[in-house]
Amino acid sequence: AGLCAAAQAAKRPPTLGLLHETIALAIAYGAPTYNAGDHAGCGNFYAEAAATLATACAGSPRAGLFATQGLADLADARERFAGEDDVDRRAWTMRLAFDLINLAWESEAARGAGLTAIGQQYLQRGNYAEAEAALARADEIRDDLRGSQASGLAVELRLAPLFAAQALLPQGRYADAAEILARGLDQLPELATVDFDLRSLYANSADLRAAIDDLAAVAAQADTAVDTLVLLAIEYHFTGERARATTLIARARQRAPDHPGVRLFAAVAVAPAAPAAAAPTDGEPAIP
């Protein structure tokens, strides 16, 4: 319930990820209680947890598809729980709703990871519109699976916003790229500490270079959005131009010190430039 209350305070709809985390906490208490022989106590605790969760989420903005289904499953279980006399069946009635939520989370996490992998393949082929379509769907799943802990999702799925931005850049859609990346940065706490080269995502890294140069002209305007400044800083950071990245982050920090990208990169020292990406080979790019 506390997780849904936090989402409500942040004006975020309840997500499948928040339901999944809450259910995990309930099972961590209820399962040992059941195994110790207190079937009535387990069932009652599950029912109370479901009721509290429903109450906490009731005042939140509209939930996503899978969170809505999870809340409906909990409501249905509570109704059947109230009409059941057998304490063992009451416990399992509630546990089924919990298991349905957990299964939905696991299935969506696998689908999101698969979409991210497919999107990377299209990105590396230079099929940017197709890459965007797959990665945008992966990002929608990531957003619905988000809980209170970033580590709850595989890094492959948490990287979907970064990869989606890379598909949007060569299409000249800089505002869209900046927005989708900013939306996912809070789930990438390790981003500033890893070392990789964004040019390796492309069959022709010249497409990225041209987009970065064009984006730099946009960012030169005094009223450039902070999201755009952070996007360009990250592009510079992961293509070996760390000094430029640091300058942009400092500029963004003056306007929005609490921006997730600023928080991630403000303390990163300027590092030596990364080696240039390997030139693309003739023929079809390898499948990543």
Secondary structure, 3 states (H helix, E strand, C coil): CHHHHHHHHCCCCCCHHHHHHHHHHHHHHHHHHHHCCCHHHHHHHHHHHHHHHHHHHHCCCCCCHHHHHHHHHHHHHHHHHHCCCCHHHHHHHHHHHHHHHHHHHHHHHHHHHHHHHHHHHHHHHCCHHHHHHHHHHHHHHHHHHCCCCHHHCCHHHHCHHHHHHHHHHHHCCHHHHHHHHHHHHHHCCCHHHCCCCHHHHCCCHHHHHHHHHHHHHHHCCCCCCHHHHHHHHHHHHCCCCHHHHHHHHHHHHHHCCCCHHHHHHCCCCCCCCCCCCCCCCCCCCCCC
